[in-house]
Structure formats: C-alpha cells, structure tokens
Amino acid sequence: MEGRKRKFNGAGVQHIYQRAYDWGVIFYDEKDRLVLTTLIITKARKYDVKVLSAAIMYTHIHLSIKCESKTTMSKFVNDYTSAFVRSYNYRNHRQGVLFHHHFGWASKVSKKSIKNNLSYVANNHVEKKICSSVLSTRWNFLAYWDNENPFSTQSSVESSEMKRYKNLVRKRCRENKPINYEQLDNMDCRLSPAEMERMIDYIIFTYRIIEYDIIAGFYNSFEEMIIAFDSTTGSEYEIAEEYISESDKGYMELISFMWADGMNRVYQMSDEEKINLAGRMRDSTHASKRQIRKFLHFD
C-alpha cells in the first residue's frame, strides 16, 4: 500500500522510504552520500523539519522525521530529492528520474511505535550485514553524536589544504548550503587518502543531520538508546519496501571491483560493455546475479 494513502499525524514521527525507480543502485561512493546528506539537512532547516533517524543504503534511503504537516513533509522530500537528482544526473551524464516517483511514508504515534521505528532505521546496515552494530557504520550517523573522527585517525598537525577545506565546510554549513560534487572532487585531488577520510567525518559531524537530543529523549540516555538499538532491530509493516535477505556486502565487492578495474561509472556503458562486465563480476565477486543486475541497471 502506498504511503500517500495513509493519514498523517503531526503528533508523531514520519517514517520516509525512497528507492531507485528501477530498484537499482544509486549510491556508488561516499561523495554521492555526502551530497545527499548535506542537502537533506539544509532542506530540513529550510522547512523546520527534525531528522531523528536516517540510513543511506545502496539502493534506497530511510528517514524518520518530525514536521508540522503532510504538505511540509512533501515539500521537504521533493526539494532535497530534486536538488540531488539534478546534481547526480549532471555528474553522471544521465537524464530522467532517479527515485521512484512516490515516496513511502507512515506515521508513528505511540512511544513504542516510534522507538521501534528509530531502531528499525538505525539497524538497516546491520540487517544487511554491512556492519555488526549501529555504531560501526557512517551512514546512520549515530557514531557522530560526540565524536568528530569515528571512522578516521586524528592528526595533531593539519596541512594548509585541510585547514582551508575545513573552513569551507564550516562556511557552507553556516550559510545553510550543501557540499557539492565539485567541492568534494577538489578535496579528493588535494588531500591525502587519510586526510580525505578525516574530511568525510568532519563534513558529517559539522552538518549534524540527526537531532541527537530528541531521539535520546525517548530513552534515559543516548548510551541506553544504543544498547536498545543493538538489542532489537525493530520492524516495519506499513511501508511496501523491497526486502531480500541476502547481504549487501555483494554491493561493496562490486564497487571495489569497479574502481580497482579503473572503470567509468556504469551510466556511460553500452549494453554490450555491461554484459561483458557482468560476466567478469560473476567470476571475481560473491555478488549475486540479482545484485549485479541492480548494480549495472539491467532491466
């Protein structure tokens, strides 16, 4: 059942689900996720939306938000989605839709259903066997509650380039502007791999997509919330999303294979090139045939 047919309850939390129009892969690297993340938070500020939980997967995204009306929710989602698709299409020399034209949503009103939903969203990466706990992935953002470098090593000495790009990030965030692909590409060219990892952490920490104090308020403390999340994965019965039990590690292998092979993005490949590539992917990775089809956007 489509989320748009349900009754909106402004007293609750809205669970939003978006997937690729063809069920395929959208997020091929960290830059895709960073552009979307900074767009989401800048649009959330614009519409006074509070993001309580989030998960950016390979083929879809989840958000749990609080907002005043269904109209506000729709404007928020449509605004960040259209901005992201424009940037993504320009970067990848593609045209047309990227996400399914209707986003799924469901209102969670009782404290129990809200906590269940927050846990469900936070555990998406754990459920897909990408990580072992909710604090061991970047892309549910929970590890950034009190840590600027949860997935990179700190350095006592910073290069001038690192300082310059940190200043840029702070300025963009202060002006409520997202980080774009061009800026991320410039950082990637001028920073060392270790510095780029620190920069990714710094961007996420600076933009603070999650309202940590609000979600911790459903528990006695943030620490107790994490224990609860690691103890139960939650569930979702009101949104018609695709669920396949296989691990998403197959996508991780495919991405590593793609970059190690020096390939361009899949959108520039002919059907013949994709067919040849699919054969090599089957021989060189543990990804399923289904995952390879979704990765290469075969019908």
Steps between C-alpha positions, in 0.01 A plus 500: 500500500636843409592730788314790340165328577558504875389756754765749609532551875708807585538390862709204393813415306484449124694209353606582142626243252642573153641256248644511151238508226634168363594351840865544396807644671512877553790554739826384348740695724529721805463818294148401393405451863665822617323712239165350600571531874585869483200565277267325745616705798492834314145429379402379849607838639308678224174323585557464878515122471672298773685188381499238775641199319648429158656224292655545157524158335621408151157490336277698736481735797304519825423808706302543820393861538276736694319776310183703534297377203479262208551798268823590677618139481432483125672832431803393703538164326432638152743788550804298609416223252477727197820685599688173543375353172606811307852479645521123462380502140739778401792318657414168336395636158159345536143625468164419647367378832717339764262427787159336483247780443311427825687484831362267764411635840321402818416689821625353827312646795537293816832507685539127443447526123736798477776318687441193285533711185815679616660164569388362165653787304822504705547126447464491121874456446518233769208311345671505162820365663708806409600547864455332837353784709323833453815694592721328241362671188529859385171511322252486786699789656472377860876473555526879458304578814816600693785401267643703213715213372322168556624349172833677446822562687557834669808705418676752722634687195271614218606601153408841365266331251320315779455824695372675189241236424386486862441873482301447179284232665429721801414793276265295281327352805466842665343638181273192481644389167579138409838361399502424126681252279748755366611595851535134600700423184735790577549369853567151368766632261684712755473299820675175583283186540527527879408869489204427275370246749529763774326751275204266443464463875536874547225580249257258663585622850469866399164468325346293785209349309358317805324672792684295761342663806149433372553130429687448827193650671306183418747315726678586824818588313671475162706208629187314608346563158800342326476195725131473412572534127765228515258274687206528260487581130142627492257434216291676237166371374340815361736581213519279192877479462704231332661261742749233393686303766835497317790708631581838347868407517456396138460867408814586695694244296357629174601856581853391594521300178378793293755747634789250503432431134516872419152504353281802441160520659248253371277765343749554217522132408335339200287189545777291349753640746264430788449140389875441479550668836225295662684182403823620656313609813344156537846341474677743734249585777250329729219732385181329389372524143218714633745744661706523182186580299405773747855635507515527120136608461390217275124478452 
